[in-house]
Amino acid sequence: MILTDKLARRTHEVEWSGIRIMFALADEISDVVNLGIGQPDFDTPAFIRDAAKEALDEGFTRYPPAKGFTDLRLAIATKLKTENNISADPHTEIFVAVGAMQAIFNTCLHLLNQGDEVIVIDPGYDYYSQIRLFGGVPVPVTVHESNRFKVDPADIEAAISEKTKLMIINTPSNPTGALFDEDILRAIADMAIAHDIWVLSDEPYEHILFDGHRHVSIGAFEGMRERTISAFTLSKSYAMTGWRVGYAVAPKVIIDEMEKLMEHMVSGVTAMAQRAALAAITAPQDCVKDMVSTYDQRRHVVHEGLNAIEGITCIKPESTFYAFPNISATGMSSWDFAKYLVKEHQVAVVPGSIFGKGGEGFVRFSFAAGMEQLKEGIARIERGVNALKRS
Ligand SMILES: Cc1ncc(COP(=O)(O)O)c(C=O)c1O
């Protein structure tokens, strides 16, 4: 107790992740089908694992450069040019990070002063702790199921104030599976330029797109490079969540700060993981296509299966491996519904309210799980919803 009193005040701005709380509950129960997890169920492709093993034998066992190996940054620059239409100087504008997460954390750390407002999407990925830790004030902009959870730029415009320092945009979006179309991103870019606001574009799901959709990076638009930090990662595209390799593309002034702090913080991303990342990025991208095609097959099954449950509706996600079914007809809060499902029917999903007030009445259902598990999970949810009707 006394020790708790001695902790720095800023620690109180950081909250335990709601997802972890949910999983702790699931861990106490046996035979749970866990459809809450936000990471690919695939193993990292063999050629990537081999690259890491070879790197160890080649002597990549020492401190790496704080902002990443030069050849990796060169490969990232080529990828950014060809896939994202972003021109970045590999020597000054690219930083290899400990996942997209570090790029997000550092962005908040480098940009925010006490009282700066940060626009976030609600429901959206949870950036609240990082924002508050550095004195920022999150300003949620609600997205609606009726608009397929795509943000209406007019709602962003209405949320901008003189204090707005940063907007955080995540498309393809976790947890809704929404994709923000090019015209939406252009409107956001125009507002960022007109009001002189920074944009953090968090793009971990850039490759997980369906129905021929194309990913657009807001940092590619004219006038945006100088005000955009784009965060990418190998976690989702290559099933590499545990390797902790991502990267940030940003103006030199931000990359310099990231590099400077990295020296004081963790001195770089694990050398062999960077070598594996280099192999992943420079190889033919068949492994990514194969995984996305499997997600797509599951997406159809999940969409049909959830909509077949009386009392649940679910729009078809355009991207990511998440469905975001509407459970409001059950009359339960999303936390109560998720707790009920895991305790009584051994199936774990994530309460939508973890992703903001706008997520109330929804749950996040991940289809980064095998087909058998998905079918079993849907059957358990159906049993759970039907039992509610009888009670
Ligand atoms: C929207 C979003 N941003 C960032 C991250 C963090 O990714 P990484 O593993 O690259 O740190 C995740 C992971 O789930 C995510 O969904």
The ligand as a Tripos MOL2 file, in Angstrom:
@<TRIPOS>MOLECULE
LIG
   16    16     1     0     0
SMALL
NO_CHARGES

@<TRIPOS>ATOM
      1 C1         -4.8670   -1.5380  -34.4990 C.3       1 LIG1
      2 C2         -3.6430   -2.1240  -33.9120 C.ar      1 LIG1
      3 N1         -2.5570   -1.3550  -33.7450 N.ar      1 LIG1
      4 C3         -1.4210   -1.8470  -33.2340 C.ar      1 LIG1
      5 C4         -1.3240   -3.1540  -32.8350 C.ar      1 LIG1
      6 C5         -0.0240   -3.6340  -32.2720 C.3       1 LIG1
      7 O1          0.6520   -4.4010  -33.2040 O.3       1 LIG1
      8 P1          2.1680   -4.8700  -32.9960 P.3       1 LIG1
      9 O2          2.1330   -6.3330  -32.7450 O.co2     1 LIG1
     10 O3          2.8320   -4.5480  -34.2720 O.co2     1 LIG1
     11 O4          2.7380   -4.0800  -31.8710 O.co2     1 LIG1
     12 C6         -2.4290   -3.9970  -32.9620 C.ar      1 LIG1
     13 C7         -2.3770   -5.3760  -32.4700 C.2       1 LIG1
     14 O5         -3.3660   -6.0360  -32.2700 O.2       1 LIG1
     15 C8         -3.6100   -3.4800  -33.5310 C.ar      1 LIG1
     16 O6         -4.6950   -4.2310  -33.6980 O.3       1 LIG1
@<TRIPOS>BOND
     1     1     2 1
     2     2     3 ar
     3     2    15 ar
     4     3     4 ar
     5     4     5 ar
     6     5     6 1
     7     5    12 ar
     8     6     7 1
     9     7     8 1
    10     8     9 2
    11     8    10 1
    12     8    11 1
    13    12    13 1
    14    12    15 ar
    15    13    14 2
    16    15    16 1
@<TRIPOS>SUBSTRUCTURE
     1 LIG1         1 GROUP 0 **** ****
